[in-house]
Amino acid sequence: MSQQQKVRWGILGPGAIARAFAGGLARAQSGELVALGARNPDKPDYAEHFPGARVLNGYDALLADPEVDAVYIATPHPQHAQWAIKAAEAGKHVLCEKPMGLTAFEADAMFHAARKAKTFMGEAFMYRVHPMTQKLIDLIAAGEIGDVRAIKSSFGFAMPDFDPDHRLYANNLAGGGILDVGCYPVSMARLIAGAANRKPFLEPESVCGAAHLGQSGVDEWAAAILKFPGGILAEVSCSVSLAQDNVLRILGTKGRIEIRDFWFATGHEGGTAIIDIIRPDGKHEPVEVSEPGWLYAFEAEAASLAILAGNTEFDAPGMSWNDTLGNLRVLDKWRQTAGLEYEIEKPALRTKTLKGETLASGNQIGRVAIPGLDKPISKLALGFEDFRSFSSAAILLDAFYEKGGNAFDTAFIYGDGITETLFGDWQASRGVRDDVVVIGKGAHSPLTYPDVIAKQLDISLEKLKTDHVDVYFMHRDNTDIPVGEFVDAMDAEVRRGRIRGPFGGSNWTRARFDEAVAYANRTGKTAPSALSNNFSLAEMQKPLWPGCVASSDDEWRAWLSDRQVTNFAWSSQGRGFFTDRAGRDKTGNAELVETWYTDANFARRDRAIELAQKLGKKPIHIALAYCLYQPFPMIPLIGPRTLAELDDSLQALDITLTPDDIVWLRDGRR
């Protein structure tokens, strides 16, 4: 696409906001509307509201149209992620109406799709690219009202009547104020706090929110306090059942600024607005901003110019990817503190992937056989203890499974049991229990006792929504208890059918494991056959936590090879040691320094960097591949938090290492 061409736009979802965008696009210079995707293409008013646009039958038809370069998504909120991802995969640029997704996790998945497709994707906050916004930023940055101390921002209105089917009240459409209009004052507060600090935006240190949830379960009015670095406080509020003054107030040490209805700048069809500067003595110094351009024309032009320039995101003050993610993280916290979770985010209704598809397993990761397990297990196991909601966890769980992953690392202690619940909901809603390998863990210190195993397993199985785990580990050892008592307790669960594969200890020593095997063989009990100890190209010099055991040195490798014990290795990638977070001159991270910083480890890191450069990979990929090519069974545990991190980890699967490579990486010998 040359600089002389116009971007050919298609609109997906022909509602009221789509009409506003179409009106703005008609008055922009660098784009033109060519098509409309509609689920009811026979409506008679399309020609009036979208003149000149071909009306296509359905959204898929729009994405398949070779005459469409970019898509403006104007569907209800819950469909944003689905169609933005599909559009990116179809090679289309995307401007998505706010909110980008229901959560920051959804938006991150959308941006990941655009990143892979190398297409533009942006969130449509029309006020952000209007000249009046830049004028306000300039005033703040110039210190016109001194140091900013507080921001008060609202966006609220009162619907005539409660209507459970209207999108603003419908729970299944993610109605309510926070997502629909609360995103505006939050984005403004972050923008102003950023301008006061000479940055495009600033993230709050804390968010505390509340909301009134009406009869349909959506927030009808809500408010939150945001505390920013440097002491800036922001009060934000929104509503769909309560009229508010919608005045933006910015309070500084040398006065304050007030602007009415800032979200509409100088008006939908152009006009004049006032930035009112009020001095401490009450004197008003109005700044008049006149702009004949239509409000949505600036948004359409900014997106078109970014696309023509080959950019994948807006420049500031438009919403960059990081700006959008930060905004949604605030909204996520606001909703969380207000107790707002939509029914469509829960497992009963969210049974499909983010793209709206039935989950199916792929083969990118690949599966292997390990002793004691009656089903193939993926070469990598996924740990996901950082998630706290089903909708967020499901994105990563789905993606891992779609790539062939079927091993999932859970534990009684993770998230106080939340992650077990999330996984149980996920496997039940997806119907994949027979195919997945559930790794369970219990008896973490200080409750490392034989009788705890059955009690915690009772609770874990209920949360996991299953009658058994496929692999089980005691999370810690207690050498004050004879090892036979622990073997007896785990053997009892094997006989009950609640452990149906290998079991053993996480963070157990070789001597303790050998003693447990000898006891089992002597007494006719099931012997432990697996470990979950740290193993990495970098050898842990100091335990990350009390009671941790590393198994990376020569003695451990010989022992594991001799006995062919499967090790489910945690921190297999050195917890950041093989990334740019570490380095001989980088000593700010105490955990990295205390745990991994040795001359031998840095020599291994140097060799990983050398090999990575040769293979076109990253050192962290080499570190993970090192684990996969050991002469004993190993299932490394990985803990990506995003789809990008997951895809990055999987690049290790492209690497083949010989036994000589393994020795060289470890010891420097050829």
N, C-alpha and C positions, 0 to 999 in steps of 0.2 A: 504494500500500500504506500504510494508516494505521498509527499507532503501536499500535492495539489488535489488529491482525491478527497471526497467527503466520506465520512463514516456512514455506512448504511445500517440504520437502526431497525430493530424489530422490537415490539413491545409484547411482553408475555404477561397476560392478565389485564383485561381492558376495563378497569374500574376508574373511580374518580381521580385517584392520584395519577393514573396513567394518562388521563386526559390533560391534567396539568402539565405533565412532562411533555406530552405531544405538543401542547401549545408553546412551551418554551423552546422545544427543539425546532419548531417551525420558524422561530426568530433567532436561531443560532446560525453561525456561519459555516461550521465545519462538519455538520452532520445533517442527515435527512432521514425521515421516517419512510420505510419502504414496505413494512409488513407488520401484521398484528396476529398473534397467536391467541385463539379464543376457543373455549370448549363449547360455546354455542355460537358458531360462526354466522348464523342466519339472523341475528338481531338487526333490526332495520336502522339503528342510529349510529352504527359504526362509521358510515361515510361522513356523517356530520361531525363527529368528534375526532376522527382520525382520517382526515381527508387525504386521498392519494395512496393510502396504505392497502396493500393486498391483504385480505382477511383469510387466514389459513385455519384449517380444521384441527385444532389442538396444539398443545405446546411442543410436542415432539416434532410436528411438522415445521414449526418455526425454527427449531434447532437444526433441522435437516436442510433448511433452505440455503443453497449456496449463494444467494443474493443478499444474505444478511451477514454483516460483519460483527455487529454488537447487539446485545440484548439488554433491554431494561426490564427488570423483574419487578412486577407490581402485584404479585399474588398476596394472599394473607400470610402473616408471619410464619406459620409452621411450614410453609412450602418454599421458603427462601432458599434454604440449604439444598434441598433436593434439586431444584431447577438451576441454581447457580453452579453446582457441581456438574450436572449434566451438560450445561451450556459450555463450561470450560472444557470438558472432555470432548465436546463437539467442535472445539476450536473457536468458540465465540468469546468475544470480550463481554464483560458483564458490569452493568451498573445496577446494583440491587438496592431497592428501597429500604430505608431503615425500619426496624433494626436489622442488621446484616443477618443474624441468626437469632435463635431463642437464647443462646448462651455463647460465651466466648469459645467454648469447645466446638460448637457448630461453625462459628466463623473461622476458626483455625482450620477446620477441615475444608471449608470453602476456599480459603486462600491456598491451602496445600494443592488443591486441584488446579488452581490458576498458576501456581508456581511450576507445576509439572507441565502444564500446557503452554507456559510462557505467554499467557494472555493477561490483559488488563482485568482487574476486578476492584470495584470501589463501592463504598457505602454512600447512599444518596442522602446527605444532609445538605439541603439546598442552600441554607444560610451560610454555610462554611465557605463557599466560593464566591459569595456576593462581595462587591467592593466595600460595602459598609463594614463587614467583618474585619477586613484588613485595616480600615480606618480606626476601628476600635482597638485592635492589637497595637497599632502604632502609638496611639495615645497612652495606652497602658505602659508599653515598653519605654516611652519617652519620660515616664514619671509624672504625667499630667496631674495625677491625684496622689502623688507620693508613693509610698510603699503600700501595696494592696494588703489589706488585713482580712476582709470578709467579702463574700459574694452571696447574693440572694437572688435566686432564679426560679421562676415557676412557669409552668405551661399547663393550664387546666381550663376546662369548660364543663358545662352541664348539658348532658343529653336531655332531650325533652321528656323521655320516659324510659323506664327499664324495659329492655327488649332482649330476652335471652338468646335470640337468633341473630341479633346485630353483632357484627364482628367485634365491636368494642366491649360487649358483654359476654360473648360466647367463649366458654372455657376451651372448647376444642379448636378455637382459632387464636388462642393465646391473647385474649382480650385484656382489657384493663388499661390503666394509665402508665405504669412503669415502662413497659416495652414500647408503647405507641407514642407517648409524648414525654415521659420521664427521661428518655434518652437525650432529649434536647437540653434541659438544664444541666444534666450531668456533663454532656459534651462541652457546654459553655463554661462550666466551672473549671474543667480540666484545661480548656483553652486559655482562659484568663489567668489561671495559676501559672500556666506555662509562659504566657507573655510576660508576667511579672518577674519571671526567672530567665528571660531571654531564651526560652525553649518553645518548640511547637505545641507542646502540651505537657502536663505534669500529672503524675499518678498520686492519688491520695494515700496517706499512710494508714488510714482507717476509714471504714464506712459503717455507719449505724443507721438502719432504716426501720420504718414501720409503715403499716398500711391497713386500711379498712377493707376487708374482703367481703364482698356483697353476696347475695343469695346464689349467684352463679359461680362463686369461688374465685372471681378475679378482683384485682384491686380497683376500687372505685375512686379512692383518693389515697395518696401516699406522700410521705416526706422522708428525707434522709439528711444526715449531717456527714459531710466529708471533711476530714482534716488532712491538710497538705503539709509537706515539709516547709519549714520556715514560719509555721504558725498561721497560715491562711486557713480560714474556716469557710465552708460553703454550706448554705442551707438551700436544699433543692426540694421542690414539691411538684406534684402533678395530679391530675384528676380527670375523670370522664363524667362524673356526676356532681361536680361542684365547680362553680365559676370562680376563677381566680383573676387577680389584676394583671398577671402576665407582664410584670415590669421587671426588667433586669436591673439589679442594683449592685454596683461595685464600690466598696468602701475602702478609702485609702487614708493615709495620714495627712494629706493636704486637700481633702475633699472627697466627693463621691460622684459617680456617674449613674444616671438613670436613663433607661431607654424603654419605651413602651413597645410591646409586640415585636421584639427584636427578631423573632423567628421568621417574620415576613419582610424584614429589611425595609426597603422603600416601597413595598407593595407588590402584589402578584403581577401587575402590569406596569410596574415602574411608578415613580413618584418621588416624594421627599419625606425624609424622616429626620428626627432630631436626636442627637446624642447630647443629653443635658448634663453639663458639668456644674456641680453645686459646691461652692466653697464653704468652708467652716462657718463663715459669717452669714450664710444663707444666700449669697449672691449667685445668680444663675448665669452661666456662660454657654449658651446653646451652640452646638456645632451642627450646622445644617448639611445633610447629605442628600444630594439629588441624583437620581439615576433613572433614565428613561427605559432601560432594559427590563425585560420581564424576569421575574424571580427565577423561574425554572430554566430560562435560557442560559444563565450563567452555569448552572449545573450541567446542562447538556453540552455546552461549549467546552467546559473544563474536561469533561470525560472524553469528548471527541478529540481534543488536542492531545491529551495524554496518550490516547490510542495511536494517533497519527505519528506521535513522537517515538513510539515503541516502548512506552513506559508501561509497567504492570500495576502501578498504583498512583493515587493522587499525590501531588506535592502539597505541602502545608500552605494555607490553612485547611485545605481539603483533608478528608479523612484518609490518612495513610493506613496501611494494614495494622501497624502497631497502635495507632490511635484508635482504630475500631476495636481491636482486641482489648485495649485498656478500658475503653468505655463500657464494653460488655462485661468485663470483669467487675466493674463497679455495680452494674445492674444485677449481675449474678449475686453479689453480696447483699445488695439491697433486697432482692427477692428472698434470699436465704434468711436474712434477719427478720423479714416480714412474714415468713412462713408461707410463701407463695410458690407452689409447684403445680403446674398445669397437669390435668389428667392425661393429656397427650404426651407428657414426658415420662409417664409411669409405664411399667412393663406390660400392663394389661392392654394398652393401646399401642405402645411403641414396639411392635413385633417385627417390623421391617428395618432394613438398614436406612441410613440417612438419605440415601438415594431412592428410598421407597421400594426397595427390591427384597425378595426373599433371600435369606442368607445361604450362601453356598461356599463350600471349601475349595481352595485352589491348591496349587502344588509348588509354589515358589520356595517355600521353606523346606519341604521334603521331610520325610519321616523315616525313623529307624526302629529297630527292635532292641530292647534292653532286657536283661535277665529279670524274670519274675513278672513281667507285664504281658498280658495276653492280647494287647492291641498295639499297633504301631504308634510311636510317639514322635512328635515333631522335634527337629534337631535343636530347637530353642524353646524355652518356656517363658511365658509372659507373667511378670509381676505387675500389679496395678494398684498398689496400696494407697496411692495419692488421691483417688477419686472418692467423691462423697455423694454423688447422685447417679441414678440409673442412666439418665439420658447422656451424661458425660462419659461414664464408663463404657456404655454400649458402643460408642463410636470406635474406641480403640479395640475393644474385644471383637467387634465385627470385623474390623480391618485385619487383625491378626489371624482370625479364623479364615477369612477370605484368601489369605496368602498361604494357607496350609497349616498354620499353627493350631495345635490342638492341646497343648500342655499349659495349664494355668496354675500359678503358684498362689495358694491362699494360706491363711493362718488365722487361728483363733484370736490372736492379739492384734492383727492388723486393723487399724482404724476402729478399735474397740468393737470389732465384729461387723462393721459396716461393709467392708469389702466382701466378706463371705455372703452377706445378704445380696449385694449387688450382683455377684457372680451367680448366685442361685437364681435370682430373678432372670438374669440374662440367659442362662442355659435352659431354663424352663420355657421362657418366651420364644426362644429360637428352636427348641426341640432337638438339641444336639447332644444330650447327655451321653448317649451310647458311643458317640464318636470322640468325646473329649476325655483328656486325662486330667483328673482333679488331684492336685497335690495339696494335702492337708497337713497342718502342723499344730501341735498343742504342747502343753506342759512347759511354757516359758517360765523362766525365773521371775518371781520367787516361788511359783507354784509348780516346781519340778518334782512331782511325786507320782508314784504309780497309779494311785486311785484317781488322780486328776484326769488321766488320759481318757477314760470312758466317759466321765462327766462332761468334759469339754467336747468330746466327739459327739455326744448327744446333741449339744447346742449347735455345733458346727454343721452337722448333717441336716438339722432342721432349717438352718439359714441357707445352706447350699441347695436345699430342695432335692435331696437325693438320699439314698439309703446306704451309700458307701463312698469312700474315697478310693482312688486308684493307687495313690502313693501316699505314705504317711511318714512324718518325721516328728520325733520329739524335738522341740525347738531349742532346748538346752539340755545339758546333762547335770546330774547332781551326784557327784562321786561319794557323797555320804550315804547313799542308798545302794545296796548291793545290786549290780547290774541285772542279775537274774530276775529281780522283782519287776524291772521295766520290761524285760523280754516277756515275762509271763503276762503282763498287762497288754502288750501289743499282740502277742500270740492269741490271747483271748478274743481280741477284736477281729483277727484273721479268721478264727473259727466261727465267729458270729456272722462273718461275711461283710463286715463293715470296713475292713481293709482288704482290698482284692488284688493287691500288687505288692511291689517291694516296700519294705519299711526300714527304718533305721533312725539315725540321729543327725540332727543339724548341730554343728559345732561339737562333735565328739572327737576324742583322740583315737589314735590307732590302737593303743593298748586297750582302751575301753571297748572299742568295737570288736577286737579280737576276743576279748573276754566274753562279750555278749554272744558271739558266734559259738565259742567253745561251750558255753552254758547251754545254748539251745541244742547243739548236737548231742550233748551229754544227757539231756532230759527229754529229748524227742519233741522239742518245741520248734516252731518256725523260726529260722535264723534271720537276723537282719541282713540285708543285702544292698543297701544304698546309704549314701551319705548326702548331706547338704552342707558342705564346708566351702569356705572361700577358696577359689582357685583362679589365678590370673597370671599373665606374663609378668606382671609386677608382683613381687612377693611382699606380703603385708608384714611390716616390721613391728607394728604395735596394733593390738586389736582395736577395731573400730568401736566396739562396745565390749563391756565386761563379759567374759565367757565365750568370746568368739574364737574360732580356730581356723587358721589358714592351712592349706594343704598343697602349697605350690613348690616346696623345696624338693631336693633330691630324694630324701628319705620317703616323703609322701608319694612322689611320683612312682618310685620303685614299688612301694606297698600297694598302691592302686593298680599298677600294671600286673603285679603278681597275683592279686586276688580278683581282678576284674570287677571291682566294686564300682557301681555307677555313682558318680558324683554329680549332684544337681548344684552347680557352682554359683554362689551368689557373688556380686561385685566382680563379675568375670571380666569387665572392661576397666577395672581399676578406679571406678568412681570418679572419672574425670582426669586421671593421671595421664592418659594418652590423648588429651585434648589440649587446646590452647590455654585452658585454665591452669595448667601446670607448666613448670619450667624452672631451671636452676635459679633464675632471678625473680621468680614469682613466689613470694613467701607469705602472702596475705591470707591464704586459706589454711588454717591450723590443722584441719583434718587431713588434707593432702600432705602437708609437711610432715606431720607426726606419723602418718601411716605408711607413706610410700616413698618419701624422699631419702633414697640411699644412692650411693655411687653406682651400685650394681643395677638398680632399677632405672636410673637415668641412662645407663649404657644400653639397656634393653629398649628403652624408649627411643634412643637415637637409632638403633637398628630398625625398629618398627617404622620410624619416619623415613629412613633410607629405602626400605622395601616398599612402603606405601607410595613414595614418589615414583618408584620404578613401575609400579602396577597401576598408577593412576587412582589410588585409593587414599584413605586417611589412616593415620596410625591406629585409631580406635578400631578400624576394620581389621587390621592385622592382629590386634590384641584379641579380638573375638575369634578370628579364624584360628589362632594359636590354640584356643581351647577346643575347637572342633576337631583338631587333628592329633589329639593325644592317643597313646596306645592303650587306652582303657575307655569304657563307656562314660560319656559325659554329656549332660544336658545343661548348657549355660542358661542361667536366668537373666533375662534382660528386663529393664524397667523404663521403656520409653513413656513419655507423658503426652506426646503429640504424634500425629501421623507422620510428620516429617522426621521425627526422631526414630520412629519405627522403620520407615523406609531406609533411613541412613544405616541403622544397625544391620539391616538385611543385606547390605552391600558386602558384608563379610562372607556371605554364602557364595559370592562369585570367585572367591580366592581359593586356590588349591596350594597347600603347603606339603612339601616332602619331609620325611624324617630329618634330612639334613637341614632343611629350613628351620625346623623346630629347634634343633640343637643350636644353630647359629643365633636365632632370636634369643634364646635363653642364655647361652654361654659365650656367644661370639666365636665359636669354633666351627670350622668347615670340615 
